[in-house]
Amino acid sequence: MIRDILNEIDAVEQALARDDGPQRAYLTRRRADLLAGCKALTPEDRVFLARHTHRPKIDAYINALFTDFFEQKGDRQCREDPSILGGVALYKGQPVTVIGHRKGSDLQGNLKYNFGMPGPEGYRKALRLMKQAEKFGRPIITFIDTPGAYPGLEAEARGQGEAIARNLAEMSRLEVPVIAVVTGEGSSGGALALGVADRILMLENAVYSVLSPEGFASILWKDASRHGEACALMKLTAQDLYEGEIIDEIIPEPLGGAQRAPEALFAKLDERLQAQLAPLRRMSGSALVAQRYKKYRRIGQE
């Protein structure tokens, strides 16, 4: 399993850092052999990588791809939800609106950001920023990485379902370009609420599905421990979704996952964002809406 390979790679690299002697050549070959084992990944392996603790988070993407980021907070109704990060930035000197799910890299960060599970306030904040972007003609770039919307009683009481549904409806009608990038795990309506886009890009080891593999296994077999089987059945990998014409492009990752060489990943994503955004900028608002409608009507058709 990929977890064991990565653990062994880490051990070899720690040994390399300490050893300048005759073992160095052997350790270097061993690392190359282990990395080669990361080429043939199962869907379960990709789920593991999509959830990897050290996988780049939205803050890293913003710092690498954008300049002059100005965060905007609050839904103007209830409260600030830190599990959605959004604001205005410059991309290649042009103003854009950036919105995405926010996770932590440790327990403290995950508690602060509710493990990347937004409440209704987060989705209302996202929609507020999207409508503001439309008003000022700014393209929207979203980053999706969530196990799902927060399912707590208080979130439902404050209108979780309605907030997600409104985002879906309003995003489908936005008259500015929208590009969504699935960077980690994109599960359920909590992911789709930022995913109704003109172009959907997915990192090579990201996953995008109607629910988590554990939830799928619990519903289908009443046994969450069979999540490995569920990963294979759900067609949740970038490769499956590209073949099904649900996403538009796969962004390659370094061997062993995005966390091993994030700078290389950022460079490739930057290149593809430019390529995808350029033709969308030249389209009128009505043409964007019509194209988006056709895109989603085609999904699932033979």
C-alpha positions in Angstrom: 0.0 0.0 0.0 1.2 3.6 -0.7 1.3 4.4 3.0 4.0 1.8 3.6 6.0 2.9 0.5 5.9 6.6 1.7 7.0 5.6 5.2 10.0 3.7 3.8 10.9 6.6 1.5 10.9 8.9 4.5 13.2 6.5 6.4 15.6 6.3 3.4 15.7 10.1 3.0 16.4 10.5 6.7 19.3 8.0 6.3 20.5 9.9 3.2 20.6 13.1 5.2 22.9 11.5 7.8 25.1 9.3 5.5 27.9 10.7 3.3 29.7 7.4 3.1 29.5 4.3 1.0 25.9 3.6 1.8 24.8 6.8 0.0 24.7 5.2 -3.5 22.7 2.3 -2.3 20.2 4.6 -0.5 19.8 6.7 -3.6 19.0 3.6 -5.7 16.6 2.4 -3.0 14.8 5.7 -3.0 14.5 5.6 -6.8 13.1 2.0 -6.7 10.6 3.0 -4.0 9.4 6.0 -6.0 8.9 3.8 -9.0 6.5 1.8 -6.9 4.3 4.9 -6.7 3.4 4.8 -10.4 0.8 2.0 -10.3 -1.7 3.3 -7.7 -5.0 1.8 -6.7 -8.1 4.0 -6.1 -7.6 3.4 -2.4 -4.0 4.6 -2.7 -5.2 7.8 -4.3 -7.7 8.4 -1.5 -4.9 8.1 1.0 -2.8 10.6 -0.9 -5.8 13.0 -1.3 -6.1 13.0 2.5 -2.4 13.2 3.2 -1.7 15.5 6.2 1.1 17.3 4.4 -0.7 17.8 1.1 -0.6 21.5 0.1 -3.5 23.5 1.5 -5.2 26.5 0.0 -2.9 28.9 1.7 0.0 27.4 -0.1 -1.8 27.6 -3.5 -2.6 31.3 -2.9 1.0 32.1 -1.9 2.4 30.3 -4.9 0.0 31.4 -7.7 -1.4 34.8 -6.7 -0.2 38.2 -5.4 -1.8 40.9 -3.3 -4.4 38.5 -1.8 -6.9 40.4 0.4 -9.1 38.1 2.5 -12.7 38.9 3.0 -14.7 37.5 5.9 -18.2 37.0 7.0 -21.6 36.1 5.4 -23.2 39.3 6.5 -25.9 37.3 8.2 -24.6 35.2 11.1 -20.8 34.8 11.5 -17.4 34.2 10.0 -16.7 30.6 9.0 -12.9 30.0 8.8 -13.3 26.7 7.0 -13.9 28.7 3.8 -11.1 31.1 2.8 -11.9 33.7 0.2 -10.8 37.1 -1.1 -9.6 39.2 -4.0 -6.1 38.7 -5.5 -4.1 39.4 -8.6 -3.3 36.6 -11.1 -0.7 37.6 -13.7 -1.6 41.2 -12.8 -5.3 40.7 -13.4 -7.9 40.8 -10.5 -9.6 37.5 -9.6 -11.6 36.2 -6.8 -10.2 33.1 -5.0 -12.3 30.9 -2.8 -11.6 27.5 -1.3 -12.0 25.0 1.5 -9.4 25.4 4.3 -8.0 22.5 6.4 -5.3 22.4 9.0 -2.0 20.5 8.9 -2.2 19.4 12.5 -4.9 18.8 15.2 -5.0 22.4 16.3 -5.4 23.7 12.8 -8.1 21.2 12.0 -10.0 22.1 15.1 -9.8 25.8 14.1 -11.0 25.1 10.6 -13.5 22.4 11.5 -11.5 19.8 9.5 -12.4 21.6 6.3 -16.2 21.1 6.8 -18.0 24.4 6.3 -21.3 25.4 7.8 -23.9 27.4 5.9 -22.1 30.6 6.8 -19.1 29.5 4.8 -21.2 28.8 1.7 -23.0 32.1 2.1 -19.7 33.9 2.4 -18.5 32.1 -0.8 -21.6 33.1 -2.6 -21.3 36.7 -1.4 -17.8 36.8 -2.9 -18.9 35.2 -6.1 -21.7 37.8 -6.7 -19.2 40.5 -5.9 -16.8 39.1 -8.5 -19.6 39.1 -11.0 -20.5 42.7 -10.3 -16.9 43.8 -10.9 -16.2 41.3 -13.8 -13.6 39.3 -12.0 -13.0 35.6 -12.9 -13.5 33.1 -10.0 -11.1 30.4 -9.1 -12.1 27.8 -6.5 -10.1 25.2 -4.7 -12.0 22.1 -3.5 -10.7 20.0 -0.6 -13.3 18.9 1.9 -14.7 15.6 3.3 -18.1 17.3 3.0 -20.2 20.1 4.5 -20.5 20.0 8.3 -23.4 17.7 9.1 -24.1 18.9 12.7 -27.6 19.7 14.0 -26.7 23.4 14.4 -25.6 23.7 10.7 -28.9 22.1 9.6 -30.8 24.5 11.9 -29.1 27.5 10.3 -29.9 26.3 6.7 -27.1 24.1 5.5 -29.1 22.4 2.7 -30.5 25.7 1.5 -27.1 27.4 1.4 -25.6 24.6 -0.7 -28.6 24.5 -3.0 -28.5 28.3 -3.5 -24.8 28.1 -4.4 -25.5 25.5 -7.0 -28.2 27.6 -8.6 -26.3 30.9 -8.5 -23.0 29.5 -9.7 -24.8 28.1 -12.8 -25.9 31.6 -13.7 -22.7 33.6 -13.0 -21.6 35.7 -16.0 -17.9 35.6 -15.3 -15.5 32.7 -15.9 -15.4 30.1 -13.1 -12.6 27.5 -12.8 -12.7 24.9 -10.1 -9.6 22.9 -9.0 -10.0 19.7 -6.9 -6.8 19.6 -4.9 -7.5 16.9 -2.3 -10.8 15.2 -1.5 -14.0 16.6 -2.9 -17.0 14.9 -1.2 -20.7 15.4 -1.4 -22.6 18.7 -1.8 -20.0 20.4 0.4 -17.6 20.1 -2.6 -20.1 20.7 -5.3 -21.1 24.0 -3.7 -17.8 25.4 -5.0 -17.7 23.2 -8.1 -20.3 24.4 -10.7 -17.6 25.8 -13.0 -16.8 26.3 -16.7 -13.7 24.2 -16.3 -12.9 21.6 -13.6 -9.3 20.6 -13.1 -8.2 17.8 -10.8 -4.9 17.0 -9.4 -3.7 13.5 -10.4 -4.2 12.0 -6.9 -7.3 14.0 -5.9 -10.7 12.3 -5.6 -14.2 13.7 -6.3 -17.4 11.8 -5.3 -20.9 11.9 -4.0 -19.7 10.8 -0.5 -16.7 9.3 1.2 -15.8 5.7 0.6 -16.5 5.0 4.3 -20.0 6.4 3.9 -20.6 4.4 0.7 -19.5 1.2 2.4 -21.7 1.9 5.4 -24.7 2.4 3.2 -24.2 -0.4 0.8 -22.8 -3.1 3.0 -23.4 -1.7 6.6 -19.6 -2.1 7.0 -17.3 1.0 6.8 -14.3 -1.3 7.0 -14.9 -2.2 3.4 -14.0 1.3 2.2 -11.2 -0.1 0.1 -13.7 -2.0 -2.1 -15.8 1.1 -2.2 -12.9 3.2 -3.6 -12.7 0.8 -6.6 -16.5 0.9 -7.3 -17.1 4.6 -6.9 -15.1 5.9 -9.9 -13.9 8.7 -7.8 -10.3 9.2 -9.2 -9.3 11.9 -11.6 -8.6 9.3 -14.2 -12.2 7.8 -13.9 -13.8 11.3 -14.0 -11.8 12.4 -17.0 -12.8 9.3 -18.9 -16.4 10.0 -18.0 -16.0 13.6 -19.3 -17.0 15.1 -15.9 -13.7 16.9 -15.4 -11.7 18.8 -18.1 -8.1 18.2 -17.2 -5.8 16.2 -14.9 -2.8 18.1 -13.3 0.1 15.7 -12.9 1.7 15.4 -9.5 5.2 14.4 -8.4 5.8 10.7 -7.8 4.6 10.0 -4.3 2.1 12.8 -4.1 1.9 16.6 -4.2 3.4 16.9 -0.7 6.8 15.6 -2.0 7.5 18.5 -4.4 4.8 21.1 -4.2 6.8 23.7 -6.2 6.7 21.5 -9.3 3.0 21.0 -8.9 2.4 24.8 -8.5 4.3 25.5 -11.7 2.3 22.9 -13.7 -1.0 24.2 -12.2 -0.1 27.8 -13.0 0.5 26.8 -16.6 -2.8 25.1 -17.0 -4.8 27.8 -15.2 -3.4 30.3 -17.7 -4.3 28.1 -20.6 -7.9 27.4 -19.4 -8.6 31.0 -18.3 -7.5 32.8 -21.5 -10.3 31.6 -23.8 -13.0 32.0 -21.0 -12.0 35.7 -20.6 -12.9 36.4 -24.2 -16.4 35.0 -23.9 -19.4 37.1 -23.1 -21.4 36.5 -19.9 -24.4 35.1 -21.7 -22.1 32.7 -23.7 -20.5 31.5 -20.5 -23.8 30.7 -18.9 -25.1 28.9 -22.0 -21.9 26.9 -22.3 -22.0 26.0 -18.6 -25.6 24.8 -18.9 -24.7 22.6 -21.8 -21.7 21.2 -20.0 -23.8 19.9 -17.1 -26.7 18.7 -19.2 -24.3 16.5 -21.1 -23.0 14.7 -17.9 -24.3 11.1 -17.8 -25.6 11.1 -21.3 -24.5 8.2 -23.6 
